[in-house]
Amino acid sequence: MTRGTKRQAILKAAEELFMSRRFDQVTMEEVCAKAHVGKGTIYRHFENKEDLYSQLLLSGLDELYASLQRRVSANGMPDEELLAIARALQSFYRRREGLFRSLQAVGFRQIMGFRGLREEMCKRHRRIVGLAGAVIASGVRSGSYLSAIPTQTTARIFLAMAREAVRPRDGDGARPVKLERVVSLFLNGIRKR
């Protein structure tokens, strides 16, 4: 295995373990065994378990951003691009449901002790918001969307609505909402009449 392949195998094994049990219940030895690598190998890639977990979350956000970026074209229609972003979110979260749950549950309360993780997660979140914001700004410039709310705020609202539509249901009694309806509701709120 190449260095990059080993790192990916470690991250994949760690994701499976961290998503099936609490952070404190997973050992580095278990990650090594699941990834079929030695302890020395894992420590060449990650300082400790906190670093491994942090890198797992950050690599997931990087993968999500890359997926969203592929869906947005510079000359597309803003309505279609926002729907494409929402669908990319849905696809990512269905494929990586455990990671999605972890990102939602982790919040900032659990990661405060993880050196630098909060700042790195915020940077990645800002990139995702910026991507959606650029699409919304394009709609504002073209005269299709209202500009009453700052673009980045509008983008955060859009992403929150899309996340709510795609989040896994935990027996909370809420019926699933069709993603297209959520995007339509959002667009009805920002379109110029």
VENKA-V767776 format. One record per residue. OMEGA is omega in radians with two decimals (* if undefined). D_FIRST is the distance of its C-alpha to the first C-alpha in whole Angstrom. Layout:
omega={OMEGA/OMEGA}
d_first={D_FIRST/D_FIRST}
This chain:
omega={3.06/-3.13/3.13/3.13/3.12/3.13/3.13/3.12/3.11/3.14/3.14/3.12/3.14/3.13/-3.14/-3.12/-3.11/-3.12/3.13/-3.13/3.10/-3.12/-3.06/-3.14/-3.12/3.10/3.09/3.10/3.11/3.11/3.12/-3.11/-3.11/-3.12/-3.11/3.07/3.11/-3.12/3.12/3.14/-3.10/-3.12/2.97/-3.11/-3.03/-3.12/-3.06/-3.10/3.12/3.12/3.11/3.14/3.12/-3.13/3.07/3.12/-3.10/3.12/3.06/3.10/3.08/3.11/3.11/-3.14/3.13/3.12/3.13/-3.12/3.12/-3.09/-3.07/3.09/-3.06/-3.08/3.13/3.08/-3.08/3.12/-3.12/-3.14/3.09/3.07/3.10/3.09/3.14/3.12/3.09/3.06/-3.13/-3.14/-3.14/-3.07/3.06/-3.12/-3.06/-3.04/3.13/3.11/3.11/3.13/-3.13/3.12/3.12/-3.07/-3.09/-3.09/3.13/-3.10/-3.09/-3.02/-3.11/-3.13/-3.12/-3.03/3.04/-3.05/-3.11/-3.12/-3.14/3.10/3.11/3.11/-3.12/3.10/3.12/3.09/3.13/3.09/3.13/3.12/3.10/3.12/3.12/3.10/-3.14/3.11/3.08/3.10/3.09/-3.14/-3.13/3.14/-3.13/-3.04/3.05/3.11/-3.07/-3.13/3.10/-3.05/-3.11/3.08/3.11/3.12/3.11/3.11/3.12/-3.10/3.10/3.11/-3.13/3.12/3.13/-3.14/-3.05/-3.07/3.09/3.13/-3.11/-3.13/-3.12/3.11/-3.13/3.08/3.08/3.13/3.13/-3.10/-3.13/3.12/3.13/3.13/3.10/3.10/3.12/-3.11/3.09/3.14/-3.09/-3.13/2.98/-3.12/*}
d_first={0/4/7/8/6/6/10/10/9/12/14/14/15/17/19/20/21/23/25/26/27/29/27/29/28/24/23/19/19/19/16/14/15/15/11/10/10/12/15/15/11/13/16/14/14/17/20/22/22/24/22/19/22/23/20/20/23/23/20/22/25/23/22/25/27/25/26/29/29/28/31/34/36/38/41/40/43/43/44/41/38/39/39/36/34/36/34/31/31/32/29/27/28/29/25/24/27/26/25/28/30/28/29/33/33/32/34/35/36/33/31/34/33/29/30/30/28/32/32/28/29/33/31/29/32/34/32/32/36/36/35/37/40/40/40/43/44/44/47/49/49/50/53/51/50/52/52/53/50/48/45/42/44/45/41/40/43/41/38/39/41/38/36/39/39/36/35/35/38/38/42/44/46/45/45/42/43/42/40/42/45/44/43/47/48/46/47/51/51/50/52/55/58}
